Amino acid sequence: MESLWTSPKGNQDSYFNVSLVFRLRTCRPGPQLVSDDEEGRDYTDLSNYVNQAVSWLFAVGEESERVDFFWEERDDCHDVVHTSLGGSASTASVFVLLCGAVIGLLLTFIILFRLWKKKVLRLRDKEIEPAETITKTKEALDGDKQEKQEDVEVENVGGEGLSQTDSLMLKSKEKERLLPKPTLPVIIVQANPPSLGHQGLDPLQFVTKPDSAHFLTYTLEHLSAQLDWMLGLGAPEDPSQSSDSMSPTAASLITPRLQRKGIRRPRWRTLVSLPLGATSLSPDDRNKVRTWQKVEEMERRMKWKQLDVGDLDINAVNDSRLSTVLQFYQQSCPVNADQWSACCLLVNYTLTLLKQELLSDNSDRNPLKILELCSFGSAADGICISRADRFDVMLVVQLPSCSEMSVFHSGMCEDIAGGKLVLGIKESPSPSGRTSWQLLQKDRVGDSFGMFLSHREVVKTVQRSISNALEKLKLKNKSLLDRLPFNLHLNQYEQLTLCLETKTLNGLGLGLSKINIYLTPAVQVTSHDSNPLPALYAVPPWNFRSSDDADASRLRLQARIMRNTNHDVPAGLLWQLNCSELSSSFLASADQKLSSAGVTGCQVMCQQILRALFSRSGKDVLLTMGEIESHVLDSVIFFLLLESPPSSWTLAFLPDRISDCVHFLRSAVQSAWMPGFMVHNPHLLNQMPALKLLPLLTGRQENILANVGPHTADTILNLMDARLQESGLRRCLKEEYSTEMWEYEFFIFG
């Protein structure tokens, strides 16, 4: 198109004379480039088509007239198409044409900008390149093995006539080929599993949007009635029968009242909800039943447990050592049944309310997505002691922008300590534009360079999400939250700790002024598909709630000294391997083994006694006096339970088991080395061969006492002696291990 110009007509203001000239020419630089086909080609049809197209485009009402222009004529060029069109066109037509041109330019700019943005994201997405090729086909591996065998045979045959130097070189090459190659990281392809709002929830949440105000309105009355029933303050309320009378718990929120005493506290009965289609319920009562089912669903998901040992008749025990141990157990370990039921109800209700608020927050700016809530710890394993004031909940999170995750462990990298993980992330462009770059850190791990997930940034992000959810909840439902029998807030001194202030219920028979819910973010490091093995998770280090940078540097220095070398990996990238589901499976298999032998095991009572003696569980301790972490005490029980006959765990041998645990623990503290039970434990693999399918459990043993120095070890040993003396259990200990138990050194593999 060579020319497009307009000129106003003299006698009409609303029309323009428009002339359009379209000329297509072909030029040949030389006769040698002209073909016979081109000389005989006819372009009449093309010229007619251009005339029709231009006429339709401008909708010219008058006859077209030919307009001649001056062209630079050349001898080697001739016209293929030469047409011109002129006439009057309306102002609206010209305006529409110009608007179309502008819109076309804008669309072109937007498309080019989006293509440029995708290109930038691809350049920023650094792929993690392991030391060797990640994937190989089975045929290639078999071919490599056959070639190695053939090469070794040829060298052995030809080595007879070679010199001594050549034979040594051949032997060294053969030795290098037989050495195992470095282990590759575990690659997990992100399959985008369903989020919290679509997995394991009742069908009501697919119909209506989660609403915290709706939930509080229809459940507050029934919550107060259930608490009255559990604490022995009144009869249980049936949600199908509405009542205008106020429950004692609800009334206590208005006026203080004394605790009722002398009332028989019946056992708590599970509420039997009527079907949703029941005609005997009014619409309001039906909404109450359906809404309360969410709390019941959370109760089934959490599965909090309490050990029931029955009635122990100490007077009937003839053994003085066993009598002393049982007396200490009854004084320090059991949790009141009414308190346990009420606390579990409050925790389940709080988690359901928190989940409702998290479901309503669908912000695309959040780089993390919460998939599900899982229980773990002492309350989930049934070993809670003294009081039910601590509940541990795991928040399983996912990065929506992550397409592939590489899990580096101690079996493939010497810089990673046993039981620690490093998570490499490969991002892919998200349709919503969501990215997780603020959670990632560019670094080098072993021979791999790329983007790795920082547990410190993940903790900050989850803390911010929980804090925003609580603020929105209080802002929208302040009047309804004031009717709750507890006050909900985040602990200011410990990260990701929900605090339930229950001072009102403390005076009504609960016996607790505060309940703590410890939230732990976790990333699943096993595949999301149907895997029969228990899931493994990567969680922040055990001390992430209150540790600062100085403490992290101190622990990293002590870890190097105690053979946990992680000097090349930043502390913020090291995740802790969590095997809570695997530990629960091991305890279940141990219980089944004891039951099949006709033995009622005392291993859970042994765990509770060790916690009551040497840990902070069930105590109000402001300063650390050398208490031992609970997972360290559990590992001692696991090791002794692994290699011992079932007959040695009857109730009659409980004092001997306590004595063996104390000797095992003293040896570990003196050596500042306690191996983790799950990682690199050949004895465990012999009894549970299926665990060989989990490569994250290979490598080096994890030292769970890596932060214990000489001064700390003396403090712990002094605390152990003092607690044994105060409790009167020192005289129940033996001088050495029992003959049926393996000693501490038997389980050390390095």
N, C-alpha and C positions, 0 to 999 in steps of 0.2 A: 504494500500500500504506500503510495508515494506522496499523496497530498490529501489533507482534510482541512477545509477552511470554510468559514461562514461569513456572510455579509448581510446586513439588514436591508430589507426592501424599503424603498422610499415612501410608498403609500400605505404600508401596513406595519403597525408596530408589533403585532403578535406573531409574525411569521419571519422566517429566515430563508434566504436562498442558500441551499446546501448543494455543494458540488463534490462529488467523490470520484476520484480517478484511481483505477486499479490497473496496473500494468506489470506483467510478468515477462521478463526477457531472458534469453539464454545467449551466452557468448562463448565462443570457441577460440582458444588461443592459437590453435593450429589445425590444419586439415588432418593431421595424423590422429587427432582425438575424436574426429567425427565418425560416427558409425552409420551404416546404411539404415538401421532401424530408426534413428533419430531424424534423418532427413525426410522420411516418409510418414512421420507421425502427425496426426491431425488433432488440433486442440480446439475444435469448434464447440464440442460439447462442454468443455470446461469453461469456455467464454460465456456460453449461454447460462450455465449454472451460476456463474458469478453475477451476471446481470439480474437474474431472478432473486438471488440472495440479498443483493444490495437494495433492490426495490422493496422487498419485504421488510428489511431492517428499518428503513427510514419512512416507510408508508407514505411515499410521495404521492400527492394527489394530482399534480399536473403532469403533463407529458415531459418526458426526459429530453433534454437537449444536450448535444455533444459539446463539450468544452475542450478546446485544444490548448495544449501547453507546449512549452519549448523543451525539447529533449536533446540531449547530447547524442548525436548519431555516430555510430561506429560501424565500420564495414563488417566486422566479425560478429555482430549481434543482430538478432531479429526478434520480433515480438512473438511470444507464445499466447498471451492474453493481453488485450488492450481495450479497456472499456472505461467509459466515464458516464456519470449519472448526475443530473442536476435538476433542481426543482424547488418548490416551496415546502418547508416542513414546519410543523407547529412548534411553539416554544416548549410545550409539554413533552414532545418527543425528544427534543434535544436535552431537556432536563433529565428525563428518564435515562437517556443514554449516558450522560455524565455521571449520574448516581450509580448506574451499574458499573461504570469503570472504577469509581472510587471504592465501591463495595468489593469488587474483584481484587483491587490492590490490597485492601485490608485483609481479606481472606488469605491472600498469598502471603502477607506478612505474618499472620498468625500461624499458618502451617509451617513456614520456615522457622519461626521462633520455637515451636514445639519440637521440631526435628533437632534444632540446636540444643534444646534443653535435654532431650534424651541422649544426645551424644555426650554432653557434659556429665550426665549421670553414669554413663558407661565408662568414661575415663576415670571418674572418681571411684568407681567400684573396683577396687583392687582385688584381684583373685589371689587366693593363698596357694602358692605353688610349693608342694611338699618336695622333699629331696628326691623322690622317685616318682614315677608315673603312678597315679592313684588307681587306675583301673586297667586290668589286663584280662583278656579272654582266657577261658579255661584251656583252649587249644594252644594258645601261645605259651602258657605256663608249662603244659606238658611237653611242648616242643623244646623249650629251654632246658628242661630236665634231661630229655633224651640227648641233646647236644652236649650237655655237661658230662653225661656218662660216657658218650663216645670219645670225647676229648680226653677224659681220664684214662680210658683203656688204651688209646693211642700213645699217650705219654708213658704209660707203664710198659708197653711193648717196646717202644723206641728208646727207653731209658737205659737199656742194658749196654748199648754201645756208646753212650755219652760219657763225658768226663765227670769228675766228682762235682765240679762247680755247676755244670748243667743239670745234673740230677738234683742238686739242692735247690736250684731255681724252679725246677719242675715241681718239687715237693712243696715249696712255698706257694706257688700258684695254685696247686691243688688244695692246699690248706685254706687259702683265701676264698676259693669257690665253695668250700664246705662250711665256712663260717656263716651264721645266720645274718641276714640282712636287717637293717633297721626297720622297726615296726612302723607302719603307716598310721596316720590319724584315722579315727573313726569318722566317717562321712555320714551325715544325716541330712537327707533331702527333706526340706520343709514341705509337708503335705497340707498345711493350713487346716489343722483340725478344728472342729467346731468350738466356738468361744463359749464363755460362761453362760451366755443367754440361750444356747441351743443344745447344751449337753447335760443330760441328767436332770432336767427340770420338768415340772408338771405341765400338762397341756394348757393350763390357764395362761401361762406367760406367752404363749404363741398367739393368743386371741387378743389380750389387752396389753398395753404398754405398762411396764413396771412403774408403780406409783407408790412412793413411800407414805404419802398421806393416806391413801386408800388402805395400805397395809396396817398402819397404826390405828386407824379408826376402827377396823373390824377385829383387831386382835388384842387391844389393850385390856378390855374387860376380861377376856378369857385368860390372859396372862396373869392378872391379879388373882383370879379364882384358882388357877393351878398352883400358884405360889402359896396361897392360903392352905390348900390341901396338903402340899408337901411339907409345910412347916407346922401342920397341926392346928391351924387357926380357923378351919371351917370345912364344909363339905365341898366336894368338887363340883364345878359348874359344867353343865352340859350346854354346848353352844346352841343346841336346838331349842332350849328353853330360856327365853329372855327373862330377866329379873331387874326390877328397879332398885333393889337393895344394893348398897355399896359393900364391897368386900373389905375385910379388915386391912389388907395390904393397901388398897386404894384409900381407905379412910386415914391410914397412918401418914399419907402424904399431905394431909390437911392439918391434922392435929396430932401432936405426939401422944403416944400411948405406951403403957407398960407392956412388957412381954407376958403373954399368957403362959401360965405354967400349970402343970398337972393335967393337961389335955392329952389324951391318948393320940399318938401320931400314927395313923394308919399308913400302910404301904401305898405308894403311888401307883395308880392304875393308868394304863395307856388309854387315851381317849379313842373311842370307837366312833368314827365319823359316819354319818348317814350318806347314802348315795346322793350324787348330785341331782338326780331326777326325782328325789323323794317329794311326794306331794304334801306331806305333813309339815313341811318347813315353809316359812314365809320367805320371800326373796331376800330380805335383809339377813335372816338367820342362815339361809343357804350361802350367802356371801361370806359370812363369818366362818362357816365350816370350810369352804373352799380356800379361804385365805389362810386359815390356820394349818391347812395341809402343807403349806410351804415350810412352816417350822418343823413339822413332822418329817418332811423330806430332808431337811438339813440334819435332823437327828439321825436319820438312817445313813446319811452320808458320812457324818463325823465318827459314829460308832465309838463313843467314849466308853471305857470299861472300868469296872471296879472289882477288885479281888474279893471274893467271898470265901473265907476260910471256915466259916461256920463257928460254932461255939467251941472254944478251947478250954477244956477243964484242966487247969494247971495243977489242981490238988491231986488229980489222979496220976500225975507223972511222977515216977519214982527216981528218974535220973536227975540229979541236982543241976548238972550243966544244962540239960535241956529245959528244965524248969526256969532257970535264970534267963535263958535266951527267949523263951516264950513270954515271960513276964515283961521283958524289955520290949518285945514286939507289941504286946497289947497296950503298953503305955505310950508308945511313940509312933506307931505305924498306921493303924486303922483310921479311916475317914468316916465321919458320921454319915449314915445312909441318907438322912433327910437333907443334910447340907450338900451332899454329892448330887442328889437329884435336882435340887433347886439351882445349884450352880451350873449344871449341865443345861438346864432349861434357859437360864439367863444367857449363857454363852451361845447356844443355838439361836435364840431369838435375836441377839445382837448381830451374829453373822448373817442371818437372813435379812435383817434390816440393812446392813452394810452392802450386801449383794444386790438388794433392790436399788440402792442408790448408784452403785457401780454400773448396773445394767442400763439405767437411764442416761448415763454419761457416754455418748457415742462420739466424742470429739476425735476428729481425724488428726489433731495435732499431737495426741499422745503417742509416743513411739512404741509403747508396750501395750499388750492386750492380755488381760487376766483370763485364763482359760477355766480354771476350777479351783476349789478349795479342798485341801486334804489335811486330815489330822495326823499327827505323829507326836512322839514324846511319851512322857510318863502317863498322862491321862488317856492316851490312845492305847497304850500297852497294858493298862491295868495295874501300874506299879506306883500310883500316886500315894504319898504318905502324909499323914497328920491332918492335912486340910486341902480342900479343893480350890486353891487360889491361883493355879497356873495351868494354862491350856496353850498348847502349841499348834499353830495352823500354818500350813504351807500354801503360799499363793503361787500356783503354777502359771508362769508368764510366757509370752511368745513375742517375737519381733515380727510384725506383719510384713515388713519389707525384706526379711531374710529369706533367701531362696535355698541356701545351703549352709550348713554348719559343720565345721571340722573340730573334732574334740581331740586335743593333744593331752597325753597322759604320761606318767613316768615310765611306761614301758617302751616309749619311742623317743623320749628326750631326757637327757641326763640332768638338764637344768630344772626340771619339774620334780618336786618332791613327791614321795609316795602318798596316794590319797588326794592329790591336788590335780586340777584340770585347768586347761586354757582353752577358751572357746573362740575359734576363728569364724568370722561371719562374712558371708558373701551376699551382698544386697542385690535386689532386682527392682527396677522401676515399678512403683505402686500406682494403680489407677487413680487413687485418691491423693497422690502426691506425698503420702506419709513416708518418712525416712527416719532412720535410727542413727544418723551420723553422730549425734551428741552423746550416744552411749558407747561409741567405739573409740578405740585408740590404735593408732598406727605404730607397729612395733615389729620386732623380730624374735621369733621363738625357734631355737635350733637352726635349721636350714630354711625355714619358712618365713616369709615376709608378707604382711598383710594387715587387715583390720581385725582387732580382737575386742571382745566384749568386756567392759569394765564393771565389776560387781559394785563398786562404789557409786557409779552413775546410775546403775539399776536400782540400788537402794534409795538414792535420792528421788528418782522418778516415782517409785512406788510410794514413798513417803508423801510426796506431793499429791499424788492421786488420792490417797486415803484422806489426807488433810482437806483437800477440796471437797471430797464427798461428804465428810462430816460437817463442813461449813455450810454447804448447800442444804444438808438435812436439817441443821439447826435454824437456818434462815427461813426455810419454807414451812417448818412444822414445829415452831417453838412451843406453841400452846399444847400440842400433843405430846411432845417430848417431856414437858413438865409433869405429865401424868405418869411417866414411867417410874418404877420404884428404884431406879438407879440413875446415876449421872455418867454419861459416856464422854470420854475425851482421850486425846493422845498423850502419852507420857512425855514430859518435857526433857527428861534426862536419858531416856532409852529410845532408840529409833524403832519405829514400827511396833510399838507396844500400845495396844488398846487397854485403857484402864476403866473399869466399871466400879464407880464409887457406890458401895452398898451400905452406907451408914444407917439408912432407914431400916433396911432388912436385918441389919445386925442386931437391932433392938427387938426384932420380932422372932428371933430364934435362928437366924442364919449362921451367926457366929463368925462372920467375916465382914470387915469393913471395906475390902477392896479385892477385886478379881482382875488378874492380868491375862490378856490374850496376846501372846507373842506371835507376830506375823513374820514369816520368812519367805522372801521371794525365791523361786526355784525355776530352773530351766531343765526340762526333761532331756536327757542325753542318750536315751535309747529310742529306737524307732517307734513311731506312733501307730504302726500297723498292728495286726493281731499277734502279739508276742506273748507266749505263755509264761515267760519269766517276769518276775517283778520289775517294775520300772526303777531306773536309777536317775538321780537328779543332781544337778550342780547348784549349790547354795553358797552364799557368802561365808567367809570364815566364821567360826563359832563366836568370836569376840567382836563381831561387826557392830553391835548395838552401841557400845560405849568406847571403842578404841579410837584413838586419834593417830596422826601420822607418826608421832614419837613412839607410841606403843608398837606400831607396825614396823618401824625400823629396828626397834629392840628385838621383837620376835623374829624378824628376818635374820638378824645377826646370830641369835641363839640357834636358829634352825640350821645355819651353816655349821656351827660348832657341833651340833648333835646329829650330824650325818644327813640332815635334810637339806641338801644343797639346792638352792633356788636363786643363786646370786645373779643370774642373767635375766630372770623374768621379773618384771615389776610386780610389786605386791598387789596392786589394784587389779591385775589380770588373773590372779590365782583364785580359782573357785575351789570349794570343798566338795568332795564326792559324798553325797548323802545316800545311804543304803538303808533307810528306815523300813521300807517295804520288804527288803530282803531280810532284815533282822527279824521282822515279824513272821516271815515265812519260816525262818530257822527255828524260832521259838515254837511255832505251831508244829513243825516236824518233830521237835524234841518232846513236846507234850504227847504227840501221837506215839512216839517211841516208848515213852514211859507208860502210857495207858495200855499199849499192847502187851507190855510186860507185867501188867497188873499193879503198877506203882503209882501212887499219888505223889507227884513231885513237890519238893519244897523250894525249887529254884526261884520262884517269884518272891516268896517270903525272904529268901536270902538277899535278893536284890533290894528289897525294901529296907532290910536291916542295915545293909551297907550304906544306903542313902541316908538313913536316919543317923548313922554314926559319923560319916565323913563328908557329907555334902551340905549344901546350903538349903536343900529342900525342906520345907516345913518349918523354917526358922526365919526370924527377923534379924538379919545380920547386916549391919551398916558397913563394916570394914571387913575385908577378907583376912581371915586368920590362918589360911593354909587349907581351906576346904578344897575338895577334889571334885572335878566336874562329873556329872552323872554318867555321861557316856563312857568315861574311863572305868567307872565301877561296873557298868554293864558289860564291858569287854572282859573283865576278869571272870565274871560268871559264865560268859559264852565260852571262853577257853577251857575252863574246868568242865563245863557241861559237854563239850565236844568229845573229849577223850576220857570217858568214864562210864562204868556200867550203870544201868538204870537203878540197880538195887542200892547204890550209894547215895541216892537222892530222896530217900524216904524221910519222914519227919523225925525219926529217931536219930538220923545222922546230921541234923541241922547244925549242932555245935561244931562238928568236925568240918563241915563245909564253910562255916564262918571262919574257922581257924585257918583253913587252906587259903581262903580268899585274902586274909590279912597277910599271910606269908608271901603270897604272890604279889600283892600290892606293895609291900615293903621292898621286895627285890626290884620291882619296876621303878620305884621312886629313887632308890639308891643308885640304880644304873641310869636314871633319867631316860629310860627307853621303855615305852609300852607300845607294842605293835597293835595296829588296828586289826580288828577281827576279820574283816571282809577282804581286804586287799592283800594279795600274794600270801594266801594261807593254804599250803598243800594239804593239810589235814582236812580242811573244809571241802576242798575239791574232791577228795577221796570219798566223802560221804554224800556230796551233792555234785555229781559229775556234770550236771546241766549248766553249772556256773562257768564252765570252760567256754561257753558260747558268748560270754560277756568279756570282751578284751579289756575293758576299763578296770577289771579286777586283777589284771596282771601287772608285772613290773616289780617295783621294790616295796617292801613293807612300809606302812605309814607309821611314823612316830607321833602318837597323840600326846606325848609328854615333851614335845620339842621346846616348849617355853619354860621348862623347869631347869633352873640353874642350881648351883651348889647351895646358895642361901635359901632358895625356895624349897629345895629338897629337905633341908633341916627343919624348916617351918612345918612342912607337911608331916614329917615323921613325929615331931613333937606334938602336933595336933592329934595324930592317931593314938599316941600313948595316953594323952590326956583324956580323950573321949572314951577310950577303953576303960580307963581307971574310973571315970565318973559313972559310967553305965554299969560297972561291976562285971563286965564281960571279959576282963583280962584273965580271970581264973578259969574261964571256959576255953582258953586257947591251948593248943598243944605246942610242944617245943619245935616240931618239924612237920613236914607235909605228911598227910595220910598215905598209907601204902598203895591205895587204889587210885591216887591222883598223880598226874604228871606235874613236874616242877616247872618253874618259870622258864628256865633255859631251853626247855623242850620246844617252845613255840617261837624261838627267835631264829629268823632266817636272813635278816639283813636286807 
